[in-house]
Amino acid sequence: MENGGEPQAEGSRGWALACTIAGSIGVVVFVFVGLVAYSWINWLWVALLVPYTAINWAKYRRLKGS
């Protein structure tokens, strides 16, 4: 009976370790992907804001000049 229960405890410990490792890797990957996405979103904002600002500045200059 005790021998039958021993491998199960060993197996569950292995599963717990595997889940912990997988969870750690998952968190690292998630954070990394999140940072990459965040930087891409920032670049996207810059790429959108620069032409927008330039167009508005040109309009403003034209209005001021006239």
C-alpha positions, 0 to 999 in steps of 0.5 A: 500500500505504501509502495503504491502511494510513493510513486504518486507523491513523486509524480505529483512533485514532478508535476508541481516542478514542471508547472512551476517552471512552465509558469515562470517561463510563461511569465517571462515570455508574457512580460517580454512580449508585453514590453515589445508590444508596448514599445511598438505601440509607442513607435506607432504613436510617434509615427502617427503624431509626427505627420499630424503635428507637421500638418497642423503646424503647416496649417497654423503657419499658413493661417498666421501668414495670411 
